[in-house]
Structure formats: structure tokens, C-alpha cells
Amino acid sequence: MSTLFNTAAEAVADAVNDGATVAVGGFGLSGNPSDLIEALRDSGARNLTIVSNNMGVDGQGLGILLENRQVSRVIASYVGENKLFAQQYLSGELEVEFAPQGTLAERLRAGGAGIAGFYTKTGVGTPVADGKPLAEFDGETYVLERGIVADLSLVHAWRADAAGNLIYRNTARNFNPLVATAGRITIAEAEQIVDGYLDPNGIVTPGIYVQRLVATMPREKVIEQRTTRPRAAADAVATAAA
């Protein structure tokens, strides 16, 4: 059974130390464990290594940890929406390891599955492969990538039960299931915590991976980039389709 906490701050309080490696679910701002990220900021832990697909945007998501100067190293796939990230990287304040998105996903999955490393063709012949062992399989060159095991994993779920079983909603699922398995301690925030147990056929992350659970606070879900078109153009498209 996962331990249910009243607040995200209580759940995070004794789970993180200076210098910890923290894996965080989300893609852009979708599926971010926002309550837990704020609790991590408020914990005051510093010199953190953050493993995430990206670092949010200025003032949102993981961007608030950058603002608080709590992050010294980042392992990510994409960071282009965050100006402060770029400033800290170019000034030498922040160390960055870029990983192709599929490789990052597999590194997290491997870490959660107890796999120390794996070979992939992605990145061969690019700076991604610099300093990493290479091997040849069936006439093709592959690069060795290490699995990632985090000291702490933070994830956001749609529904959970008291056993820590998790279900994610639509695109908010993204990196969350992989991150959930990769942590020595995994804390999940959930929009709904149901009585009894979830239907086992719908569970995405089994509770065995989740040590701590907290209900999310009500908040508006932020849209990273809102793209719209004029109403007249939308009506024209609908008419043509009809």
C-alpha cells in the first residue's frame, strides 16, 4: 500500500536531499506534477539533477526550479521554450545532457526494469554518442546508453486508489508511466483517489512502483501554446468537409 499524504509538501519533505537526481513526468506542461514540483521548490533542496523530457517554460512547470537556482544539471530532450534555461546554460551555471526523446524514454524504462544499459543506433555519428562505447551488430554501429534510476520520481495521474495503482488521462500520460518505474522513491499526485480499488484491467502503473500518494489541489490547467484560427476560417473548413 502506498502511504497517503495530506499535502504535497508533506509527501516530498523527507524524500529529497541536496544533490539528488529527480525524474519528473510531463511533456511541455501537459501531465506535469505541478503540486509536487512546487513542493520540491519549497523544500529548498539544491544542486539537483532533473531528468525530464523538458524543463517547462519560464515561470511554469520545472521552470520554477530554475528560477530558484535549485538545478545544477539537466537530462532532457527539448528545452526550447525556456529562456531562463538558455541563459543559465550559456553562462555555465547549468550542465545539460541532451538525449533523443526515444532514447530518454528507453533509458527511464530500462532503469525501472533493472536494465543497466542498451544499444541503439540513434545518435551514432553525432555529439550524442561522444565518449560512449560503440559496438557493431549485423554490420551496423550502435551506441551504448545507460539506464536511468532516479533518487526520486514525481508523477501526475488522473485516477489512483489507496494501493497506489495509477491511471493517466489522454496525452497527460506521456512520460509519467516511465518516470514512475524509474525512481527509488516514487511520489504520485492524482486528480481523483477512488474508494476501493481501480479496475485491474485499466491500471497503467501498478502500485508496487508508488511509495507515496497525494491528492492534487484544484488548479487551472495551463496551456503551453494556444493555437487557434479565426471563426470564419473554421466555418469554411466545416462547410467544405460537409
C-alpha positions, 0 to 999 in steps of 0.5 A: 500500500502506498502511504497517503499524504495530506499535502504535497509538501508533506509527501516530498519533505523527507524524500529529497536531499541536496544533490539528488537526481529527480525524474519528473513526468510531463511533456511541455506542461501537459501531465506535469506534477505541478503540486509536487514540483512546487513542493520540491521548490519549497523544500529548498533542496539544491544542486539537483539533477532533473531528468525530464523530457523538458524543463517547462517554460519560464515561470511554469512547470520545472521552470520554477526550479530554475528560477530558484537556482535549485538545478545544477544539471539537466537530462532532457530532450527539448528545452526550447521554450525556456529562456531562463534555461538558455541563459543559465546554460550559456553562462555555465551555471547549468550542465545539460545532457541532451538525449533523443526523446526515444532514447530518454524514454528507453533509458527511464524504462530500462532503469525501472526494469533493472536494465543497466544499459542498451544499444541503439543506433540513434545518435551514432555519428553525432555529439550524442554518442561522444565518449560512449562505447560503440559496438557493431551488430549485423554490420551496423554501429550502435551506441551504448546508453545507460539506464536511468534510476532516479533518487526520486520520481514525481508523477501526475495521474488522473485516477489512483486508489489507496494501493497506489495503482495509477491511471493517466488521462489522454496525452497527460500520460506521456512520460509519467508511466516511465518516470514512475518505474524509474525512481527509488522513491516514487511520489504520485499526485492524482486528480481523483483517489477512488474508494476501493480499488481501480479496475485491474484491467485499466491500471497503467502503473501498478502500485508496487512502483508508488511509495507515496500518494497525494491528492492534487489541489484544484488548479487551472490547467495551463496551456503551453501554446494556444493555437487557434484560427479565426471563426470564419476560417473554421466555418469554411473548413466545416462547410467544405468537409460537409 
